[in-house]
Amino acid sequence: MAVKIRLRRMGYKKHPVYRIVVADSRVARDGKCIDEIGTYDPNTNPSSFKVDEEAAKKWLANGAQPTETVSKILKLAGITN
């Protein structure tokens, strides 16, 4: 099973708010997830995010692959290089 750390879209029309989730790569974008490890709000200036550092490091150590956007967020949070 390929596990990804990716964004799940929440919020209302034209006002997205995202949750950073760990999910199977075969599941739909807003489908079932294994774990929620943070949030990302691109509507604020500057964009705000909150990440559970301990959970993110655990999933990365277990082999979960972050998507491009999530890897940038993790880099800003100081979790990855």
N, CA, C and O atoms as a GROMACS GRO file, in nm:
protein
  324
    1MET      N    1   0.085  -0.118   0.000
    1MET     CA    2   0.000   0.000   0.000
    1MET      C    3   0.089   0.124   0.000
    1MET      O    4   0.173   0.141   0.089
    2ALA      N    5   0.071   0.210  -0.099
    2ALA     CA    6   0.147   0.335  -0.109
    2ALA      C    7   0.075   0.443  -0.028
    2ALA      O    8  -0.041   0.476  -0.055
    3VAL      N    9   0.145   0.497   0.069
    3VAL     CA   10   0.085   0.599   0.157
    3VAL      C   11   0.141   0.736   0.119
    3VAL      O   12   0.262   0.752   0.101
    4LYS      N   13   0.052   0.833   0.108
    4LYS     CA   14   0.090   0.970   0.072
    4LYS      C   15   0.046   1.065   0.182
    4LYS      O   16  -0.054   1.043   0.249
    5ILE      N   17   0.123   1.172   0.200
    5ILE     CA   18   0.082   1.284   0.285
    5ILE      C   19   0.037   1.391   0.187
    5ILE      O   20   0.117   1.441   0.108
    6ARG      N   21  -0.092   1.426   0.192
    6ARG     CA   22  -0.146   1.518   0.093
    6ARG      C   23  -0.252   1.608   0.155
    6ARG      O   24  -0.283   1.598   0.273
    7LEU      N   25  -0.308   1.696   0.071
    7LEU     CA   26  -0.409   1.792   0.118
    7LEU      C   27  -0.549   1.739   0.090
    7LEU      O   28  -0.576   1.679  -0.014
    8ARG      N   29  -0.640   1.763   0.186
    8ARG     CA   30  -0.782   1.733   0.170
    8ARG      C   31  -0.854   1.866   0.171
    8ARG      O   32  -0.839   1.944   0.265
    9ARG      N   33  -0.934   1.892   0.067
    9ARG     CA   34  -1.001   2.022   0.055
    9ARG      C   35  -1.124   2.026   0.144
    9ARG      O   36  -1.206   1.935   0.144
   10MET      N   37  -1.134   2.135   0.220
   10MET     CA   38  -1.248   2.161   0.306
   10MET      C   39  -1.293   2.304   0.274
   10MET      O   40  -1.245   2.364   0.178
   11GLY      N   41  -1.384   2.358   0.353
   11GLY     CA   42  -1.428   2.495   0.333
   11GLY      C   43  -1.544   2.502   0.238
   11GLY      O   44  -1.601   2.399   0.200
   12TYR      N   45  -1.581   2.622   0.200
   12TYR     CA   46  -1.695   2.639   0.111
   12TYR      C   47  -1.650   2.689  -0.025
   12TYR      O   48  -1.530   2.708  -0.049
   13LYS      N   49  -1.745   2.710  -0.113
   13LYS     CA   50  -1.718   2.745  -0.252
   13LYS      C   51  -1.627   2.868  -0.263
   13LYS      O   52  -1.655   2.972  -0.204
   14LYS      N   53  -1.520   2.855  -0.340
   14LYS     CA   54  -1.422   2.961  -0.365
   14LYS      C   55  -1.351   3.011  -0.239
   14LYS      O   56  -1.295   3.120  -0.240
   15HIS      N   57  -1.354   2.933  -0.132
   15HIS     CA   58  -1.284   2.967  -0.008
   15HIS      C   59  -1.226   2.838   0.052
   15HIS      O   60  -1.273   2.792   0.156
   16PRO      N   61  -1.125   2.781  -0.013
   16PRO     CA   62  -1.074   2.653   0.033
   16PRO      C   63  -0.989   2.664   0.159
   16PRO      O   64  -0.914   2.760   0.178
   17VAL      N   65  -1.003   2.565   0.244
   17VAL     CA   66  -0.918   2.543   0.360
   17VAL      C   67  -0.880   2.397   0.351
   17VAL      O   68  -0.964   2.313   0.322
   18TYR      N   69  -0.754   2.365   0.377
   18TYR     CA   70  -0.708   2.229   0.357
   18TYR      C   71  -0.665   2.166   0.489
   18TYR      O   72  -0.618   2.234   0.580
   19ARG      N   73  -0.683   2.034   0.497
   19ARG     CA   74  -0.627   1.955   0.606
   19ARG      C   75  -0.514   1.872   0.548
   19ARG      O   76  -0.527   1.819   0.437
   20ILE      N   77  -0.406   1.861   0.621
   20ILE     CA   78  -0.294   1.778   0.578
   20ILE      C   79  -0.321   1.639   0.635
   20ILE      O   80  -0.327   1.620   0.756
   21VAL      N   81  -0.338   1.542   0.545
   21VAL     CA   82  -0.377   1.408   0.587
   21VAL      C   83  -0.281   1.303   0.532
   21VAL      O   84  -0.209   1.326   0.435
   22VAL      N   85  -0.282   1.187   0.597
   22VAL     CA   86  -0.209   1.071   0.550
   22VAL      C   87  -0.314   0.976   0.495
   22VAL      O   88  -0.407   0.937   0.566
   23ALA      N   89  -0.300   0.938   0.366
   23ALA     CA   90  -0.400   0.854   0.301
   23ALA      C   91  -0.335   0.760   0.202
   23ALA      O   92  -0.223   0.783   0.156
   24ASP      N   93  -0.406   0.653   0.171
   24ASP     CA   94  -0.365   0.561   0.066
   24ASP      C   95  -0.370   0.637  -0.066
   24ASP      O   96  -0.464   0.714  -0.089
   25SER      N   97  -0.272   0.618  -0.152
   25SER     CA   98  -0.265   0.694  -0.277
   25SER      C   99  -0.379   0.661  -0.373
   25SER      O  100  -0.405   0.738  -0.465
   26ARG      N  101  -0.447   0.547  -0.354
   26ARG     CA  102  -0.555   0.506  -0.443
   26ARG      C  103  -0.690   0.567  -0.406
   26ARG      O  104  -0.785   0.557  -0.484
   27VAL      N  105  -0.700   0.628  -0.290
   27VAL     CA  106  -0.826   0.684  -0.241
   27VAL      C  107  -0.846   0.824  -0.300
   27VAL      O  108  -0.750   0.894  -0.330
   28ALA      N  109  -0.974   0.863  -0.318
   28ALA     CA  110  -1.007   0.994  -0.374
   28ALA      C  111  -0.952   1.106  -0.286
   28ALA      O  112  -0.921   1.085  -0.169
   29ARG      N  113  -0.940   1.226  -0.343
   29ARG     CA  114  -0.881   1.340  -0.273
   29ARG      C  115  -0.949   1.369  -0.140
   29ARG      O  116  -0.882   1.392  -0.040
   30ASP      N  117  -1.082   1.369  -0.139
   30ASP     CA  118  -1.155   1.398  -0.016
   30ASP      C  119  -1.210   1.272   0.049
   30ASP      O  120  -1.303   1.278   0.129
   31GLY      N  121  -1.153   1.158   0.015
   31GLY     CA  122  -1.200   1.030   0.068
   31GLY      C  123  -1.143   0.998   0.205
   31GLY      O  124  -1.094   1.085   0.277
   32LYS      N  125  -1.151   0.870   0.238
   32LYS     CA  126  -1.109   0.821   0.368
   32LYS      C  127  -0.959   0.844   0.390
   32LYS      O  128  -0.878   0.822   0.299
   33CYS      N  129  -0.924   0.888   0.508
   33CYS     CA  130  -0.782   0.909   0.539
   33CYS      C  131  -0.742   0.824   0.659
   33CYS      O  132  -0.827   0.781   0.737
   34ILE      N  133  -0.613   0.802   0.673
   34ILE     CA  134  -0.560   0.724   0.784
   34ILE      C  135  -0.540   0.813   0.906
   34ILE      O  136  -0.573   0.773   1.017
   35ASP      N  137  -0.486   0.934   0.886
   35ASP     CA  138  -0.453   1.023   0.997
   35ASP      C  139  -0.455   1.168   0.948
   35ASP      O  140  -0.421   1.195   0.833
   36GLU      N  141  -0.496   1.260   1.034
   36GLU     CA  142  -0.489   1.403   1.004
   36GLU      C  143  -0.376   1.463   1.088
   36GLU      O  144  -0.372   1.448   1.210
   37ILE      N  145  -0.284   1.530   1.019
   37ILE     CA  146  -0.166   1.579   1.091
   37ILE      C  147  -0.151   1.730   1.088
   37ILE      O  148  -0.055   1.783   1.143
   38GLY      N  149  -0.244   1.802   1.025
   38GLY     CA  150  -0.232   1.947   1.025
   38GLY      C  151  -0.335   2.016   0.939
   38GLY      O  152  -0.424   1.952   0.881
   39THR      N  153  -0.322   2.150   0.930
   39THR     CA  154  -0.412   2.232   0.849
   39THR      C  155  -0.330   2.332   0.768
   39THR      O  156  -0.215   2.362   0.801
   40TYR      N  157  -0.391   2.382   0.661
   40TYR     CA  158  -0.328   2.482   0.575
   40TYR      C  159  -0.437   2.575   0.524
   40TYR      O  160  -0.536   2.530   0.467
   41ASP      N  161  -0.419   2.705   0.545
   41ASP     CA  162  -0.516   2.805   0.501
   41ASP      C  163  -0.448   2.903   0.408
   41ASP      O  164  -0.375   2.991   0.454
   42PRO      N  165  -0.471   2.891   0.275
   42PRO     CA  166  -0.407   2.981   0.180
   42PRO      C  167  -0.476   3.116   0.168
   42PRO      O  168  -0.426   3.205   0.098
   43ASN      N  169  -0.589   3.135   0.236
   43ASN     CA  170  -0.667   3.259   0.223
   43ASN      C  171  -0.614   3.372   0.310
   43ASN      O  172  -0.646   3.488   0.284
   44THR      N  173  -0.535   3.342   0.410
   44THR     CA  174  -0.479   3.447   0.494
   44THR      C  175  -0.355   3.505   0.426
   44THR      O  176  -0.299   3.444   0.335
   45ASN      N  177  -0.314   3.622   0.470
   45ASN     CA  178  -0.195   3.684   0.412
   45ASN      C  179  -0.096   3.712   0.523
   45ASN      O  180  -0.122   3.801   0.603
   46PRO      N  181   0.016   3.642   0.535
   46PRO     CA  182   0.061   3.530   0.453
   46PRO      C  183  -0.016   3.401   0.487
   46PRO      O  184  -0.085   3.394   0.589
   47SER      N  185  -0.004   3.301   0.402
   47SER     CA  186  -0.072   3.173   0.424
   47SER      C  187  -0.033   3.115   0.559
   47SER      O  188   0.083   3.124   0.600
   48SER      N  189  -0.129   3.055   0.628
   48SER     CA  190  -0.100   2.998   0.759
   48SER      C  191  -0.114   2.846   0.755
   48SER      O  192  -0.195   2.792   0.680
   49PHE      N  193  -0.034   2.780   0.835
   49PHE     CA  194  -0.040   2.635   0.845
   49PHE      C  195  -0.006   2.593   0.987
   49PHE      O  196   0.062   2.666   1.060
   50LYS      N  197  -0.053   2.476   1.024
   50LYS     CA  198  -0.025   2.418   1.154
   50LYS      C  199  -0.002   2.269   1.131
   50LYS      O  200  -0.087   2.201   1.074
   51VAL      N  201   0.114   2.218   1.175
   51VAL     CA  202   0.149   2.079   1.150
   51VAL      C  203   0.190   2.014   1.282
   51VAL      O  204   0.267   2.071   1.358
   52ASP      N  205   0.138   1.894   1.307
   52ASP     CA  206   0.180   1.814   1.423
   52ASP      C  207   0.315   1.753   1.386
   52ASP      O  208   0.322   1.653   1.314
   53GLU      N  209   0.421   1.813   1.436
   53GLU     CA  210   0.557   1.775   1.397
   53GLU      C  211   0.588   1.630   1.430
   53GLU      O  212   0.650   1.560   1.349
   54GLU      N  213   0.546   1.584   1.546
   54GLU     CA  214   0.574   1.447   1.588
   54GLU      C  215   0.508   1.345   1.495
   54GLU      O  216   0.570   1.248   1.454
   55ALA      N  217   0.380   1.368   1.462
   55ALA     CA  218   0.309   1.276   1.373
   55ALA      C  219   0.367   1.279   1.232
   55ALA      O  220   0.378   1.174   1.168
   56ALA      N  221   0.405   1.396   1.184
   56ALA     CA  222   0.463   1.407   1.049
   56ALA      C  223   0.595   1.331   1.041
   56ALA      O  224   0.619   1.258   0.945
   57LYS      N  225   0.680   1.346   1.141
   57LYS     CA  226   0.807   1.274   1.142
   57LYS      C  227   0.786   1.124   1.148
   57LYS      O  228   0.858   1.047   1.085
   58LYS      N  229   0.685   1.081   1.225
   58LYS     CA  230   0.654   0.938   1.236
   58LYS      C  231   0.614   0.881   1.101
   58LYS      O  232   0.662   0.775   1.061
   59TRP      N  233   0.525   0.950   1.029
   59TRP     CA  234   0.479   0.900   0.900
   59TRP      C  235   0.589   0.905   0.795
   59TRP      O  236   0.598   0.816   0.711
   60LEU      N  237   0.674   1.008   0.798
   60LEU     CA  238   0.785   1.014   0.704
   60LEU      C  239   0.884   0.901   0.730
   60LEU      O  240   0.939   0.844   0.635
   61ALA      N  241   0.907   0.868   0.857
   61ALA     CA  242   0.996   0.758   0.892
   61ALA      C  243   0.939   0.624   0.849
   61ALA      O  244   1.013   0.531   0.819
   62ASN      N  245   0.806   0.613   0.847
   62ASN     CA  246   0.740   0.489   0.805
   62ASN      C  247   0.728   0.477   0.654
   62ASN      O  248   0.677   0.376   0.605
   63GLY      N  249   0.773   0.576   0.579
   63GLY     CA  250   0.778   0.566   0.434
   63GLY      C  251   0.669   0.641   0.358
   63GLY      O  252   0.656   0.623   0.237
   64ALA      N  253   0.592   0.725   0.425
   64ALA     CA  254   0.489   0.802   0.355
   64ALA      C  255   0.556   0.909   0.269
   64ALA      O  256   0.652   0.974   0.312
   65GLN      N  257   0.507   0.926   0.147
   65GLN     CA  258   0.564   1.023   0.055
   65GLN      C  259   0.477   1.148   0.050
   65GLN      O  260   0.358   1.138   0.017
   66PRO      N  261   0.532   1.265   0.081
   66PRO     CA  262   0.452   1.389   0.072
   66PRO      C  263   0.437   1.434  -0.073
   66PRO      O  264   0.526   1.411  -0.155
   67THR      N  265   0.325   1.498  -0.104
   67THR     CA  266   0.307   1.557  -0.235
   67THR      C  267   0.394   1.682  -0.244
   67THR      O  268   0.456   1.722  -0.145
   68GLU      N  269   0.400   1.742  -0.360
   68GLU     CA  270   0.487   1.858  -0.381
   68GLU      C  271   0.450   1.974  -0.289
   68GLU      O  272   0.537   2.035  -0.227
   69THR      N  273   0.321   2.005  -0.279
   69THR     CA  274   0.275   2.116  -0.195
   69THR      C  275   0.300   2.088  -0.048
   69THR      O  276   0.345   2.176   0.026
   70VAL      N  277   0.272   1.967  -0.005
   70VAL     CA  278   0.291   1.930   0.135
   70VAL      C  279   0.439   1.931   0.170
   70VAL      O  280   0.476   1.969   0.282
   71SER      N  281   0.525   1.890   0.078
   71SER     CA  282   0.668   1.892   0.108
   71SER      C  283   0.718   2.035   0.127
   71SER      O  284   0.807   2.059   0.208
   72LYS      N  285   0.661   2.131   0.053
   72LYS     CA  286   0.696   2.271   0.073
   72LYS      C  287   0.651   2.320   0.211
   72LYS      O  288   0.724   2.392   0.278
   73ILE      N  289   0.531   2.280   0.252
   73ILE     CA  290   0.479   2.318   0.384
   73ILE      C  291   0.565   2.258   0.494
   73ILE      O  292   0.598   2.325   0.591
   74LEU      N  293   0.602   2.130   0.479
   74LEU     CA  294   0.688   2.065   0.579
   74LEU      C  295   0.823   2.132   0.586
   74LEU      O  296   0.882   2.142   0.694
   75LYS      N  297   0.874   2.177   0.473
   75LYS     CA  298   1.002   2.247   0.471
   75LYS      C  299   0.993   2.380   0.546
   75LYS      O  300   1.083   2.416   0.622
   76LEU      N  301   0.884   2.454   0.523
   76LEU     CA  302   0.863   2.581   0.594
   76LEU      C  303   0.846   2.559   0.744
   76LEU      O  304   0.887   2.643   0.824
   77ALA      N  305   0.787   2.446   0.782
   77ALA     CA  306   0.767   2.414   0.923
   77ALA      C  307   0.896   2.366   0.989
   77ALA      O  308   0.902   2.355   1.112
   78GLY      N  309   0.998   2.336   0.910
   78GLY     CA  310   1.125   2.292   0.964
   78GLY      C  311   1.129   2.143   0.993
   78GLY      O  312   1.213   2.098   1.070
   79ILE      N  313   1.039   2.066   0.934
   79ILE     CA  314   1.033   1.923   0.960
   79ILE      C  315   1.127   1.846   0.867
   79ILE      O  316   1.190   1.749   0.908
   80THR      N  317   1.134   1.890   0.740
   80THR     CA  318   1.227   1.827   0.645
   80THR      C  319   1.326   1.931   0.595
   80THR      O  320   1.310   2.051   0.618
   81ASN      N  321   1.428   1.882   0.527
   81ASN     CA  322   1.530   1.975   0.473
   81ASN      C  323   1.491   2.027   0.339
   81ASN      O  324   1.565   2.105   0.279
   0.00000   0.00000   0.00000
